[in-house]
């Protein structure tokens, strides 16, 4: 048995970036930064200052390319394979971190992740979600590495738009709904039962503290609830996949997310926001009582997650588009983790039903 539980070390504190050099220097004295344009701009000053104080050199600061695509990974590998440096630093959100994780894997370099938003668990997982250069989901890449070190500066997370945290809540909610579904196909053992227990605790934490964490972001206050939700999204969520392995993988919610990315109008909606809607569709697919789905939507309303196609920019699909959605979604490997065979018609019916329930509640709330 082989299990990658999560990153080697995880540190989270307000102002942590000013001490980044202290942590990073154990990997060497020269580094390359890979990340988003805004993320690199945000961390550049304090990172370079800390490097200077600790005798480190930042040799390059490179844009990851905008999409976690093979094109961008190959470009970075080509840029860096003949360079002499000790460690790669990844900064940004999920796509930037995944691109750097795949690059570090190919170059066989230590990796330090500095998430600048709390929107996914990308900093704590050894996989890379691959997209086309246009942003359409392609596959889950395994030629990726989990970071040796994750540094989370609460002040940086707090300064980001609150919508990222909300998206992170949506993505993390899926750990419970997908894990308790996909594990039905597995033989119970100590490790996968630990994964489902963590997923259940994650769900309880999100329900109990999610709304307060969002309020903290809006108020620009680093509260206990916000810190807990940041840790839940970035670190604990990733450990569910780590312990669960192939027994506790993403399921229909993420498959539906991937299927919906064929529509360009949804590309302005964040990953976790789309996954949150995918949870509702998965529940419909499983035959969950409508009142239970409505209870979850009430929570979405409290934290600000979308629960209709319209809220995600999809204002109507043609018959051909519905057919394409169903046919593509069942080919996504996540869907194979469902404990029953899923057909394109089942996908279409579930998405329509979730959208119908959500639209009715949207009308009522307005």
C-alpha positions, 0 to 999 in steps of 0.5 A, a space after each residue: 500500500 502506498 499513501 500520500 497523506 499531504 504536504 510535508 509541513 504546513 504553517 499558517 499564521 498572520 504575517 508568515 510571509 515575512 519569515 518565508 526565508 527561514 522555512 525555505 532555506 532548508 531546501 537550498 539558497 536559490 529559488 524560482 517563483 511560479 504563479 499568477 500575475 497578481 499573486 506574484 505581485 502580492 508576495 514579491 516584496 515581503 518574499 524578497 525581503 525575507 530572502 535577503 535577510 536569510 541569504 537566499 536568491 530569487 532567480 526568476 519570477 515566472 507567470 504560470 500561463 493562466 491555465 493548468 494546461 500541458 502547454 504551460 507545464 511544458 513551457 515552464 519545464 523548457 524554461 527551467 530544465 537548463 537552469 541551476 536552482 534549488 527549489 520551486 515556489 508556487 504562488 496563487 490559486 489552484 491552477 497556478 499551484 497545480 501547474 507548478 506541482 507538475 513542473 516540479 515533478 518533471 524537474 524533480 525539484 523540491 516544492 514550496 506552496 504559498 496559496 494566496 487564496 483559500 479556494 481549493 486543496 491544491 496545496 495539499 494534494 499530489 495530483 494536477 487537474 489538467 485543462 485545455 489552453 481554453 479552460 476546458 477540463 481534460 483529466 486528472 494528472 498524476 505526474 505531479 508532486 505534493 509540496 514539501 512545505 505549505 506556507 499560508 499567510 492569513 493576512 494575504 488570504 484575508 486581503 483576497 476577495 471573499 468570493 474565493 473563500 466561498 468557492 473554497 467552502 463549496 469545493 470542500 463540502 464535496 469531500 463529504 458528499 462525494 466520499 460517502 458515496 464513492 466509499 460504497 464501492 470500497 472494502 472498509 479498512 483503517 485508512 479509508 474509514 479514517 478518510 470518511 471520518 475526516 470528511 464528516 468532521 469537515 462537513 460539520 466544521 463548514 456548516 458550523 463555522 462557514 457563515 462566520 468565516 465569510 462574515 470575518 472576511 467581509 469585516 476583514 477580521 482574522 477570527 478563529 472561525 476564519 482560521 479554521 475554515 482556511 485550514 479546512 479548505 487548504 489542508 484538511 480537505 486534501 488529507 481526505 484524498 490522501 487517506 482515502 486514495 482510490 477508495 475516496 475519490 471525487 464523484 458525480 459532483 466533480 464530474 458534473 463540474 467538469 462537464 459544465 466547463 464545456 460551456 465558455 460562459 461558465 468559465 467566469 464561475 469559480 471551481 468550487 462554485 460549480 462543484 457546489 451546484 454539482 453536489 446538488 445534482 449528485 444528490 438528485 441523482 442519488 434520489 435524496 429527499 428534496 427537503 434535504 437538498 433545500 436545507 443544503 441550498 439554505 446554507 448556500 444562501 447563507 454563505 453565497 454559493 450558487 445553486 442555479 445554472 443562471 447564477 453561473 452564467 448559463 441562461 439556457 441550453 439547447 437540446 444538443 447542448 444538454 445531450 453534449 453535457 450528458 455524454 461528456 460528463 459520463 466520460 469523466 473518470 470521477 463519475 466511475 466512482 459512483 456506486 452505480 452506473 450513470 447514463 447521460 440521461 441520468 446526468 441531464 435529469 439530475 442537473 435539470 432537477 437541481 436547477 429546478 429546485 434551486 430556481 424555485 428557491 431563488 424566486 422565493 428568496 427574491 
